[in-house]
Amino acid sequence: MKVVIKYILFFTSLLMVITTKAQPVLKTDVLVIGASASGIAAGIQSARMGVNTMITEPTTWLGGMITAAGVSAFDGNHSLPSGLFGEFREALHKVYGGPSKVSTGWVSNTLFEPHVGDSIFKSMVLQTKGLTVKYQFQFLRVLKNNDTITGAVFVDEPSNQQITIYARQVIDATELGDVLANAGVPYSLGMEASAATGEDVHVSETNDIVQDITYVAILKDYGMGVDKTIAKPKNYDPAEFDGACTDYYFNTANPKPNVDAIKMLNYGKLPNQKYMINWPNRGNDIYLNVVEMDEANRQSELVKAKEQTLRFIYFIQYQLGFKNLGLADDEFPTYDKLPLIPYHRESRRVKGLVRFHVKHIAKPFDALSPLYRTGIAVGDYPIDHHHKKNIKAPQHLDFYPVPSFNIPLGSLIPQRVSGLIIAEKSISVSNVVNGTTRLQAIALLIGQAAGTLAALSVQQNLDAQEIPVRKVQLGLLNSNAYIMPYYDVSLSHNYFVAAQKIGATGILKGEGVPFSWANRTLFYPDSLVNRLALIKDLADFYMLPSTNKTYLTLLEAIDIIIEIAKKNNLQQKQSTWNFNNKKMLSDQIQNAWKQWKFGSFNTDMPLTRIQFAQLIDATINPFELKQIDHNGKIKSTY
């Protein structure tokens, strides 16, 4: 009997060992690696489109730089409330009581407490069917089958157990592009020489310099008379921060500051008497290039960034006299009350199907490749580079003037690799352009586009680069997202979709205007259609004959519609409009004119741009009439 019990115990123990060593395997349709700003948006969008989606995240927070890094102030897009960015911002307004309640600091129109942002994202996840989040999952390596990414392996940190996750589509939404690097996907890192990109930015040689990073801090006002001064940090010297503000400026060799201490703090003032400390001028930026390090060495090096911020906090408390401002005790679940992660402004940048350059932003309608036609995310912030803590870096890139812009779909898709979509700050852009595409609202929108592309890829059983550009754009438009960065045709406009779609065809081009901190592209909806410009812009669809007329009339527009319909056999493809009978078509349009609330109907009347956009979108739908490739060029008819 004892022998039997002995063997039972032995085999039970053996079974336990085997079970313990067995590596759990999970499966999903879309796997998003990293719950960064892009990652959380990608996961939500993919699941909302009906695809089983899983997000893995090494921390316990959602939102990356927006929340876990403490950069809780949106840079740009105030007038472009696109998609999930607009939805998230609206949720903030509900929490705090309206837009004015989050316009607390001068760096942004929208500032909020990081933990509130995290809670909003977690609430959105709970409301999204088919979405799972795995917290404290540290990425180890990708799974590959030849040139196809099939999943990834992680360490579940609480149990120290390896977990394998297989997926039909993987999205790299990590802060530094760790997935694409591990997969062996070609990428760039650092500054490119002007000769390499064709950008006139006065960088003579390609180098590995990245932007300064920041370990942000959130300070809280504990009230007058309360002393929250931290222990004096080692190596503290107030001269390090000489020139951060006019209240402490002695070394005139440093650039002269233009703000006093109060204004410096109010830069990132948050609701509920808190302050985001993310000050670039003689403040807590630091140059550390940790991108190519493994995780252990990164964490070791990042201690220097924390020390930099603690010295600056001590400077604010002791040297400037704000002893009542202490590290917030109700923000981050960390032992030192600092954010869960640092603010990385730059990452590896994948070599994608297209590379987005300054010229595509500065003059999108004149570029050889009309990438604007393939837009999937919009931004309006200036090009902003942080290099003040690295004397080897050029110092001239702070605010390179550009209009608002849209990011091309092809910048999310790597070359020669299947099963992988790139998001966050690792999309295919030049180093200079990264200075604007890196920002919070844009990262959310890049993620939403990545989630749309991934979901369509799964649903249609095609690789991401085989999904038609227009299908992705329609998915985004159906989600209240912008594909064109038009300032003067807002999301609430009755003909927002028409302006977006016709703008993306190039039939009606906008005008980009660099404008301070909020650049613009104008559609001019109420201006009349310039007939001479239309001859060139309509050429892919119809050769409009030349006349001495200045503006396009409604009668001519009807003739254009009939000719394009005949050329593309639209009468056989749909029966809503009678393209074969001009009188009947005119009557149909007149009835629609009333529904569109365009006022009087006279075939001799000149058309406004928004009237023409709505008219041709409703009738011949040129947006879907012809496919475009990832360079924005016409491919063929559907």
C-alpha positions as CSV (number, residue, x, y, z in Angstrom):
1,M,0.0,0.0,0.0
2,K,2.8,2.4,0.9
3,V,4.5,1.6,-2.5
4,V,1.2,2.4,-4.3
5,I,0.9,5.7,-2.4
6,K,4.5,6.5,-3.2
7,Y,4.0,6.0,-6.9
8,I,0.8,8.0,-6.9
9,L,2.6,10.9,-5.2
10,F,5.5,10.6,-7.7
11,F,3.3,10.7,-10.7
12,T,1.2,13.5,-9.3
13,S,4.3,15.5,-8.7
14,L,5.5,14.7,-12.2
15,L,2.2,15.8,-13.7
16,M,2.4,19.1,-11.7
17,V,5.9,19.7,-13.1
18,I,4.8,19.0,-16.7
19,T,1.8,21.2,-16.2
20,T,3.8,24.0,-14.8
21,K,6.3,23.8,-17.6
22,A,3.7,23.8,-20.3
23,Q,3.5,27.2,-21.9
24,P,-0.1,28.5,-22.1
25,V,-1.3,29.3,-25.7
26,L,-3.9,31.9,-26.5
27,K,-5.4,32.8,-29.8
28,T,-7.1,36.0,-31.2
29,D,-7.8,37.6,-34.5
30,V,-6.0,40.9,-33.8
31,L,-3.2,41.2,-31.3
32,V,-2.2,44.7,-30.3
33,I,1.2,44.8,-28.6
34,G,1.3,47.8,-26.3
35,A,-1.6,49.8,-24.8
36,S,0.0,53.1,-25.9
37,A,-2.1,55.9,-27.2
38,S,-2.1,54.1,-30.6
39,G,-2.5,50.7,-29.0
40,I,-5.7,51.4,-27.0
41,A,-7.3,53.1,-30.0
42,A,-6.3,50.3,-32.3
43,G,-7.8,47.7,-29.9
44,I,-11.1,49.6,-29.4
45,Q,-11.5,50.2,-33.2
46,S,-10.7,46.7,-34.2
47,A,-13.1,45.2,-31.7
48,R,-15.9,47.6,-32.5
49,M,-15.6,46.4,-36.1
50,G,-16.6,42.9,-34.9
51,V,-13.2,41.3,-34.7
52,N,-11.9,39.5,-31.6
53,T,-9.0,41.6,-30.4
54,M,-6.5,41.4,-27.6
55,I,-4.2,44.1,-26.2
56,T,-1.1,43.3,-24.2
57,E,0.4,45.9,-22.0
58,P,3.5,45.7,-19.7
59,T,2.0,48.1,-17.1
60,T,-1.4,48.3,-15.4
61,W,-2.5,51.5,-17.3
62,L,-4.0,52.2,-20.7
63,G,-3.0,55.1,-22.9
64,G,0.8,55.2,-22.9
65,M,2.2,58.8,-23.1
66,I,-1.3,60.3,-22.5
67,T,-1.7,58.7,-19.2
68,A,1.1,56.3,-18.0
69,A,3.8,58.8,-19.0
70,G,1.8,61.8,-17.5
71,V,1.7,63.9,-20.7
72,S,-1.9,64.7,-20.0
73,A,-2.2,67.8,-22.2
74,F,-3.2,67.4,-25.9
75,D,-0.8,69.1,-28.3
76,G,-2.9,70.2,-31.3
77,N,-6.1,68.9,-33.0
78,H,-8.3,71.2,-31.0
79,S,-10.3,72.1,-34.1
80,L,-10.0,68.6,-35.6
81,P,-12.0,66.4,-33.1
82,S,-11.5,63.3,-35.2
83,G,-12.7,59.8,-34.3
84,L,-11.5,58.3,-31.0
85,F,-9.6,61.4,-30.1
86,G,-12.8,63.5,-30.2
87,E,-14.7,60.7,-28.3
88,F,-12.0,60.7,-25.6
89,R,-12.0,64.4,-25.3
90,E,-15.8,64.5,-25.0
91,A,-15.5,62.0,-22.2
92,L,-13.1,64.3,-20.4
93,H,-15.5,67.2,-20.8
94,K,-18.2,65.1,-19.2
95,V,-16.0,64.2,-16.2
96,Y,-14.8,67.8,-15.6
97,G,-17.9,69.7,-16.6
98,G,-17.2,71.1,-20.1
99,P,-14.4,72.4,-22.3
100,S,-13.6,75.4,-20.1
101,K,-12.9,73.1,-17.1
102,V,-10.0,71.4,-18.9
103,S,-8.6,74.6,-20.5
104,T,-6.5,75.2,-17.3
105,G,-2.9,75.6,-18.7
106,W,-1.6,77.6,-21.6
107,V,0.2,74.7,-23.3
108,S,-3.1,73.2,-24.4
109,N,-6.8,73.6,-24.7
110,T,-7.3,70.2,-23.0
111,L,-5.5,69.3,-19.8
112,F,-6.5,66.5,-17.4
113,E,-5.3,64.3,-14.6
114,P,-3.5,61.2,-15.9
115,H,-5.5,58.8,-13.7
116,V,-8.8,60.2,-15.2
117,G,-7.5,59.5,-18.7
118,D,-6.7,55.9,-17.7
119,S,-10.1,55.4,-16.1
120,I,-11.8,56.6,-19.3
121,F,-9.9,54.2,-21.5
122,K,-10.7,51.4,-19.1
123,S,-14.3,52.3,-19.2
124,M,-14.2,52.2,-23.0
125,V,-12.6,48.8,-22.9
126,L,-15.3,47.4,-20.6
127,Q,-18.0,48.7,-23.0
128,T,-16.3,47.2,-26.1
129,K,-17.5,43.6,-26.9
130,G,-14.7,41.3,-28.1
131,L,-11.8,43.2,-26.6
132,T,-9.5,41.7,-24.0
133,V,-6.6,43.5,-22.2
134,K,-3.7,41.5,-20.7
135,Y,-1.9,43.7,-18.2
136,Q,1.7,43.2,-17.1
137,F,2.5,41.2,-20.2
138,Q,6.1,41.9,-21.2
139,F,6.9,41.4,-24.9
140,L,9.7,38.8,-25.5
141,R,9.7,37.9,-29.2
142,V,7.6,37.6,-32.3
143,L,6.5,34.4,-33.9
144,K,7.2,34.1,-37.6
145,N,6.5,31.8,-40.5
146,N,8.9,32.9,-43.2
147,D,8.0,36.6,-43.7
148,T,4.7,36.4,-42.0
149,I,4.2,37.4,-38.3
150,T,1.9,35.0,-36.6
151,G,1.9,36.1,-33.0
152,A,4.2,36.8,-30.1
153,V,5.6,35.4,-26.9
154,F,5.2,37.3,-23.6
155,V,6.1,37.0,-19.9
156,D,3.2,37.3,-17.6
157,E,5.1,39.2,-14.9
158,P,3.0,38.4,-11.8
159,S,3.4,34.7,-12.5
160,N,6.8,34.9,-14.4
161,Q,5.2,32.5,-16.9
162,Q,5.7,32.6,-20.6
163,I,2.5,33.0,-22.7
164,T,2.2,32.5,-26.4
165,I,-0.4,34.4,-28.3
166,Y,-1.2,33.5,-32.0
167,A,-3.0,36.1,-34.1
168,R,-4.1,36.6,-37.7
169,Q,-2.9,40.2,-37.5
170,V,-0.4,41.9,-35.2
171,I,-0.1,45.6,-34.5
172,D,3.1,47.0,-33.1
173,A,1.9,49.8,-30.7
174,T,5.0,49.7,-28.4
175,E,6.6,53.0,-27.4
176,L,9.9,52.3,-29.2
177,G,9.0,49.9,-32.0
178,D,10.3,46.8,-30.2
179,V,8.1,44.4,-32.2
180,L,9.2,45.5,-35.6
181,A,12.9,45.4,-34.5
182,N,12.6,41.9,-33.1
183,A,10.9,40.8,-36.3
184,G,13.8,42.0,-38.3
185,V,11.8,44.6,-40.2
186,P,14.0,47.4,-41.7
187,Y,13.7,50.7,-39.9
188,S,15.4,54.1,-39.4
189,L,16.6,55.6,-36.1
190,G,17.9,59.1,-35.6
191,M,18.3,62.1,-38.0
192,E,18.6,61.7,-41.7
193,A,20.8,63.9,-43.8
194,S,19.0,66.4,-46.0
195,A,20.5,64.7,-49.0
196,A,18.9,61.4,-48.0
197,T,15.4,62.7,-47.7
198,G,15.3,65.7,-50.0
199,E,14.2,67.8,-47.0
200,D,15.9,71.2,-46.8
201,V,16.5,71.0,-43.0
202,H,20.2,71.6,-42.9
203,V,21.2,68.2,-41.4
204,S,24.5,67.5,-43.2
205,E,25.1,63.9,-42.1
206,T,22.8,61.0,-41.0
207,N,23.3,60.3,-37.3
208,D,21.7,58.3,-34.5
209,I,20.5,61.3,-32.5
210,V,17.0,61.1,-31.1
211,Q,14.9,63.7,-29.3
212,D,15.3,64.4,-25.6
213,I,13.0,62.3,-23.4
214,T,11.3,63.4,-20.2
215,Y,10.2,61.7,-17.0
216,V,7.2,63.9,-16.4
217,A,6.0,64.7,-12.8
218,I,2.6,65.7,-11.6
219,L,2.8,68.1,-8.7
220,K,-0.2,68.8,-6.4
221,D,-0.9,72.0,-4.4
222,Y,-1.2,70.8,-0.8
223,G,-2.1,74.3,0.4
224,M,-0.2,77.2,1.9
225,G,1.8,76.4,4.9
226,V,2.3,72.7,4.0
227,D,5.9,71.8,3.2
228,K,6.2,69.0,0.7
229,T,9.8,69.6,-0.2
230,I,11.6,66.4,-1.2
231,A,15.0,65.3,0.2
232,K,17.7,67.2,-1.6
233,P,18.7,65.0,-4.6
234,K,22.3,63.9,-5.0
235,N,24.4,66.1,-7.4
236,Y,21.9,69.0,-7.0
237,D,23.1,72.3,-8.4
238,P,20.6,75.1,-9.0
239,A,22.8,76.3,-11.8
240,E,21.5,73.4,-13.9
241,F,18.2,75.2,-14.1
242,D,19.5,78.7,-14.4
243,G,17.3,80.3,-17.0
244,A,14.2,78.1,-16.6
245,C,12.3,81.2,-15.7
246,T,12.9,84.9,-15.0
247,D,12.8,84.3,-11.3
248,Y,16.1,82.4,-11.5
249,Y,18.3,83.8,-14.2
250,F,21.9,84.7,-13.5
251,N,24.1,83.2,-16.2
252,T,23.4,85.4,-19.2
253,A,25.2,83.0,-21.4
254,N,22.0,80.9,-21.2
255,P,19.1,82.0,-23.4
256,K,17.0,84.6,-21.7
257,P,13.7,83.2,-20.4
258,N,10.4,84.9,-21.2
259,V,8.3,83.5,-18.4
260,D,8.3,83.9,-14.7
261,A,7.9,80.9,-12.3
262,I,4.2,81.2,-12.0
263,K,3.7,81.2,-15.8
264,M,6.2,78.3,-16.1
265,L,4.1,76.2,-13.7
266,N,0.8,77.3,-15.4
267,Y,2.2,76.0,-18.7
268,G,0.9,72.5,-17.6
269,K,-1.6,73.4,-15.0
270,L,-4.2,70.6,-14.7
271,P,-7.6,70.6,-13.1
272,N,-7.8,70.2,-9.3
273,Q,-4.8,72.3,-8.6
274,K,-2.2,70.0,-10.1
275,Y,0.7,70.8,-12.4
276,M,2.3,68.7,-15.2
277,I,6.0,69.3,-15.0
278,N,7.2,68.8,-18.6
279,W,9.4,71.9,-19.1
280,P,11.9,71.8,-21.9
281,N,13.8,75.1,-21.3
282,R,16.5,74.4,-18.7
283,G,14.0,72.0,-17.1
284,N,13.5,68.3,-16.9
285,D,14.2,67.1,-20.5
286,I,17.2,64.9,-20.7
287,Y,19.1,63.3,-23.6
288,L,19.2,59.5,-23.3
289,N,19.2,57.2,-26.3
290,V,17.8,53.9,-24.8
291,V,16.0,52.7,-28.0
292,E,18.3,49.9,-28.9
293,M,18.9,48.7,-25.3
294,D,17.2,45.6,-23.8
295,E,14.6,46.2,-21.1
296,A,16.9,45.8,-18.2
297,N,19.5,48.2,-19.5
298,R,16.8,50.7,-20.4
299,Q,15.4,50.7,-16.9
300,S,18.9,51.2,-15.5
301,E,19.6,54.1,-17.8
302,L,16.2,55.7,-17.2
303,V,17.1,56.2,-13.5
304,K,19.0,59.3,-14.8
305,A,15.8,60.7,-16.3
306,K,14.1,60.3,-12.9
307,E,17.0,61.9,-11.1
308,Q,16.8,64.9,-13.6
309,T,13.1,65.4,-12.8
310,L,13.6,65.1,-9.0
311,R,16.4,67.8,-9.2
312,F,14.0,70.0,-11.1
313,I,11.2,69.4,-8.6
314,Y,13.6,70.3,-5.7
315,F,14.6,73.4,-7.6
316,I,10.9,74.4,-7.9
317,Q,10.2,73.7,-4.2
318,Y,13.4,75.0,-2.6
319,Q,15.0,77.6,-5.0
320,L,11.7,79.1,-6.3
321,G,9.9,78.7,-3.0
322,F,6.9,76.5,-4.0
323,K,7.2,74.2,-0.9
324,N,3.4,73.5,-1.0
325,L,3.7,71.8,-4.4
326,G,4.5,68.1,-3.9
327,L,4.4,65.0,-5.9
328,A,0.7,64.0,-6.3
329,D,-0.2,61.1,-4.0
330,D,-3.3,60.3,-6.0
331,E,-2.0,59.8,-9.5
332,F,0.4,57.0,-10.2
333,P,0.6,53.6,-8.5
334,T,4.4,53.8,-8.1
335,Y,6.6,53.8,-5.1
336,D,8.2,57.1,-6.1
337,K,4.9,58.8,-7.3
338,L,6.4,59.3,-10.7
339,P,4.8,58.1,-13.9
340,L,4.8,54.4,-14.9
341,I,6.9,55.1,-18.0
342,P,8.9,58.0,-19.4
343,Y,7.8,60.2,-22.3
344,H,9.6,59.0,-25.4
345,R,9.3,61.5,-28.2
346,E,11.0,59.3,-30.8
347,S,11.1,55.7,-31.8
348,R,12.4,53.4,-34.5
349,R,10.7,54.4,-37.7
350,V,9.7,51.5,-40.0
351,K,10.5,51.5,-43.7
352,G,7.0,51.4,-45.0
353,L,5.3,51.2,-48.3
354,V,5.6,55.0,-48.4
355,R,7.8,57.4,-46.4
356,F,6.1,60.6,-45.3
357,H,8.3,63.7,-45.7
358,V,8.1,67.4,-45.0
359,K,7.3,68.1,-48.7
360,H,4.2,66.0,-48.4
361,I,3.0,68.2,-45.5
362,A,4.2,71.5,-46.8
363,K,2.7,71.2,-50.3
364,P,0.5,68.0,-50.4
365,F,-1.3,68.9,-53.6
366,D,1.9,69.6,-55.5
367,A,3.9,66.5,-54.5
368,L,4.8,63.9,-57.2
369,S,3.0,61.2,-55.2
370,P,-0.4,62.6,-54.0
371,L,-0.3,60.9,-50.6
372,Y,-3.0,63.2,-49.3
373,R,-5.5,61.0,-51.2
374,T,-4.6,58.1,-48.9
375,G,-5.0,60.0,-45.6
376,I,-6.0,58.1,-42.5
377,A,-5.1,60.4,-39.6
378,V,-5.0,64.2,-39.3
379,G,-2.9,66.6,-37.3
380,D,-2.3,70.4,-37.1
381,Y,0.6,70.9,-34.7
382,P,3.9,72.5,-35.8
383,I,7.0,70.3,-36.2
384,D,8.4,70.4,-32.6
385,H,11.8,68.8,-31.8
386,H,13.3,68.7,-28.3
387,H,17.1,68.7,-28.6
388,K,18.2,71.3,-26.1
389,K,19.9,68.8,-23.8
390,N,22.2,67.5,-26.6
391,I,24.7,70.0,-27.9
392,K,25.5,67.7,-30.8
393,A,22.0,68.0,-32.2
394,P,20.9,70.8,-34.5
395,Q,18.9,73.4,-32.7
396,H,16.9,74.9,-35.6
397,L,14.0,72.4,-35.8
398,D,11.7,73.7,-33.1
399,F,8.9,75.1,-35.2
400,Y,9.3,74.4,-38.9
401,P,6.2,76.1,-40.5
402,V,3.7,73.6,-42.1
403,P,0.0,73.6,-42.6
404,S,-2.3,70.9,-41.1
405,F,-1.9,67.5,-42.8
406,N,-3.1,63.9,-43.1
407,I,-0.9,60.8,-42.7
408,P,-0.8,58.3,-45.6
409,L,-2.0,54.7,-45.0
410,G,1.1,53.2,-46.5
411,S,3.2,54.6,-43.7
412,L,1.6,52.0,-41.4
413,I,2.5,49.0,-43.5
414,P,6.0,47.6,-43.6
415,Q,7.7,46.4,-46.7
416,R,8.0,42.7,-47.5
417,V,6.5,41.6,-44.2
418,S,2.9,40.2,-43.8
419,G,0.8,40.0,-40.6
420,L,2.2,43.2,-39.1
421,I,0.9,46.8,-38.9
422,I,2.8,49.6,-37.4
423,A,1.4,52.3,-35.1
424,E,2.4,54.9,-32.5
425,K,5.7,56.7,-33.2
426,S,7.1,53.9,-35.3
427,I,5.3,54.7,-38.6
428,S,7.2,55.4,-41.8
429,V,8.0,59.1,-41.5
430,S,11.2,61.1,-41.8
431,N,12.9,62.2,-38.6
432,V,11.8,65.8,-39.1
433,V,8.1,64.8,-39.7
434,N,8.2,62.7,-36.5
435,G,8.3,66.0,-34.7
436,T,4.6,66.4,-35.3
437,T,3.3,62.9,-36.0
438,R,4.5,61.8,-32.5
439,L,1.9,63.9,-30.6
440,Q,-0.9,62.5,-28.5
441,A,-4.1,63.1,-30.5
442,I,-2.4,62.0,-33.8
443,A,-1.1,58.8,-32.1
444,L,-4.7,58.0,-31.1
445,L,-5.8,58.5,-34.7
446,I,-2.9,56.5,-36.1
447,G,-4.0,53.7,-33.8
448,Q,-7.6,53.9,-34.9
449,A,-6.5,53.6,-38.5
450,A,-4.3,50.6,-37.6
451,G,-7.2,48.9,-35.9
452,T,-9.5,49.6,-38.9
453,L,-6.9,48.1,-41.3
454,A,-6.3,45.1,-39.1
455,A,-10.0,44.4,-38.7
456,L,-10.6,44.6,-42.5
457,S,-7.6,42.4,-43.1
458,V,-9.0,39.7,-40.9
459,Q,-12.6,40.1,-42.2
460,Q,-11.5,39.9,-45.8
461,N,-8.7,37.3,-45.2
462,L,-6.2,39.5,-47.0
463,D,-2.8,40.9,-46.1
464,A,-2.9,44.5,-44.9
465,Q,-1.3,45.9,-48.0
466,E,-4.0,44.2,-50.2
467,I,-6.8,46.1,-48.5
468,P,-8.0,48.9,-50.7
469,V,-7.2,52.4,-49.4
470,R,-10.7,53.6,-49.9
471,K,-12.1,50.7,-47.7
472,V,-9.9,51.8,-44.8
473,Q,-10.9,55.4,-45.3
474,L,-14.6,54.5,-45.4
475,G,-14.2,52.6,-42.2
476,L,-12.8,55.6,-40.6
477,L,-15.4,58.0,-42.0
478,N,-18.1,55.7,-40.6
479,S,-16.4,56.1,-37.2
480,N,-16.5,59.9,-37.3
481,A,-12.9,60.2,-38.1
482,Y,-11.3,62.7,-40.5
483,I,-9.3,61.6,-43.5
484,M,-8.7,65.2,-44.7
485,P,-7.6,67.9,-42.3
486,Y,-10.2,70.5,-43.2
487,Y,-10.5,73.2,-40.6
488,D,-13.6,74.9,-42.0
489,V,-15.8,71.9,-42.6
490,S,-16.2,70.4,-39.2
491,L,-17.5,67.1,-38.1
492,S,-20.9,68.7,-37.2
493,H,-21.2,70.1,-40.7
494,N,-24.1,68.7,-42.7
495,Y,-21.8,67.8,-45.6
496,F,-18.7,66.8,-43.7
497,V,-18.5,63.4,-45.4
498,A,-18.9,64.8,-48.9
499,A,-16.1,67.4,-48.3
500,Q,-13.9,64.6,-46.9
501,K,-14.5,62.2,-49.7
502,I,-14.3,64.7,-52.6
503,G,-11.3,66.4,-51.0
504,A,-9.6,63.0,-50.9
505,T,-10.1,62.5,-54.6
506,G,-8.4,65.8,-55.4
507,I,-11.3,67.0,-57.5
508,L,-11.6,69.9,-55.1
509,K,-8.3,70.8,-53.4
510,G,-7.9,72.7,-50.2
511,E,-5.3,75.3,-49.2
512,G,-2.8,74.8,-46.4
513,V,-2.1,77.7,-44.1
514,P,0.7,77.6,-41.4
515,F,-1.0,79.3,-38.5
516,S,0.9,79.6,-35.1
517,W,0.2,76.6,-32.9
518,A,-2.8,75.3,-34.8
519,N,-2.1,75.0,-38.5
520,R,-4.9,74.8,-41.0
521,T,-6.1,73.5,-44.3
522,L,-9.1,75.3,-45.7
523,F,-11.7,73.8,-48.0
524,Y,-13.6,77.1,-48.6
525,P,-17.0,75.4,-48.7
526,D,-18.9,78.6,-49.5
527,S,-16.6,79.8,-52.3
528,L,-17.7,79.2,-55.9
529,V,-16.1,76.4,-57.9
530,N,-13.3,77.8,-60.0
531,R,-13.8,76.3,-63.4
532,L,-10.2,76.7,-64.6
533,A,-8.9,74.8,-61.6
534,L,-11.5,72.2,-62.0
535,I,-10.3,71.3,-65.5
536,K,-7.0,70.1,-64.1
537,D,-8.4,68.6,-60.9
538,L,-11.2,66.6,-62.7
539,A,-8.9,65.2,-65.3
540,D,-8.7,61.7,-63.8
541,F,-12.5,61.4,-64.3
542,Y,-13.5,63.7,-67.1
543,M,-11.9,66.2,-69.5
544,L,-13.9,69.4,-68.9
545,P,-13.8,71.5,-72.1
546,S,-12.2,75.0,-71.8
547,T,-14.4,78.1,-72.0
548,N,-14.1,81.7,-70.9
549,K,-16.4,81.1,-67.9
550,T,-15.0,81.7,-64.5
551,Y,-17.3,79.5,-62.4
552,L,-19.0,76.2,-62.8
553,T,-22.8,76.3,-63.2
554,L,-25.3,73.7,-62.0
555,L,-26.1,72.9,-65.7
556,E,-22.5,72.1,-66.4
557,A,-22.3,70.0,-63.3
558,I,-25.2,67.9,-64.5
559,D,-23.5,67.4,-67.8
560,I,-20.3,66.3,-66.1
561,I,-22.3,63.8,-64.0
562,I,-24.0,62.3,-67.1
563,E,-20.7,62.0,-69.0
564,I,-18.8,60.3,-66.1
565,A,-21.8,58.0,-65.5
566,K,-21.8,56.9,-69.2
567,K,-18.0,56.4,-69.2
568,N,-18.2,54.2,-66.2
569,N,-21.5,52.4,-67.0
570,L,-23.1,53.7,-63.7
571,Q,-26.6,53.2,-65.0
572,Q,-26.1,49.5,-65.1
573,K,-24.5,49.4,-61.6
574,Q,-27.1,51.4,-59.8
575,S,-30.6,52.7,-60.5
576,T,-31.1,55.5,-58.0
577,W,-30.3,58.2,-60.5
578,N,-31.5,58.3,-64.1
579,F,-28.2,59.1,-65.9
580,N,-29.7,58.3,-69.3
581,N,-32.3,61.1,-69.3
582,K,-31.1,64.6,-68.5
583,K,-34.5,66.0,-67.8
584,M,-35.3,63.3,-65.3
585,L,-31.9,63.5,-63.7
586,S,-32.4,67.3,-63.3
587,D,-35.7,66.7,-61.6
588,Q,-34.2,64.1,-59.3
589,I,-31.4,66.6,-58.4
590,Q,-33.9,69.4,-57.8
591,N,-35.8,67.2,-55.3
592,A,-32.5,66.3,-53.6
593,W,-31.6,70.0,-53.5
594,K,-34.5,70.6,-51.3
595,Q,-33.6,67.8,-48.9
596,W,-30.0,69.1,-48.8
597,K,-31.4,72.5,-47.9
598,F,-29.3,74.3,-50.6
599,G,-32.0,76.9,-51.3
600,S,-33.1,78.0,-54.8
601,F,-32.5,75.7,-57.7
602,N,-31.5,77.3,-61.0
603,T,-29.5,75.4,-63.6
604,D,-27.7,78.6,-64.5
605,M,-26.5,79.3,-61.0
606,P,-22.8,79.0,-60.1
607,L,-22.1,76.3,-57.6
608,T,-20.4,76.6,-54.3
609,R,-17.7,74.1,-53.5
610,I,-19.7,72.3,-50.9
611,Q,-22.7,72.1,-53.2
612,F,-20.7,70.6,-55.9
613,A,-19.0,68.2,-53.5
614,Q,-22.3,67.0,-52.1
615,L,-23.8,66.7,-55.6
616,I,-21.2,64.6,-57.2
617,D,-20.7,62.5,-54.1
618,A,-24.4,61.7,-54.0
619,T,-24.7,60.9,-57.7
620,I,-21.5,59.4,-59.1
621,N,-19.5,58.9,-55.9
622,P,-16.0,59.5,-57.5
623,F,-14.4,58.5,-54.1
624,E,-15.3,54.9,-54.7
625,L,-15.4,55.1,-58.5
626,K,-11.7,54.5,-58.9
627,Q,-9.2,52.7,-56.8
628,I,-5.9,54.4,-55.7
629,D,-2.6,52.8,-54.7
630,H,-0.7,53.6,-51.6
631,N,1.1,56.4,-53.5
632,G,-2.3,58.0,-54.1
633,K,-2.3,57.3,-57.9
634,I,-5.3,56.0,-59.8
635,K,-5.2,52.2,-60.3
636,S,-8.4,51.1,-62.1
637,T,-12.2,51.1,-61.8
638,Y,-13.8,48.9,-59.2
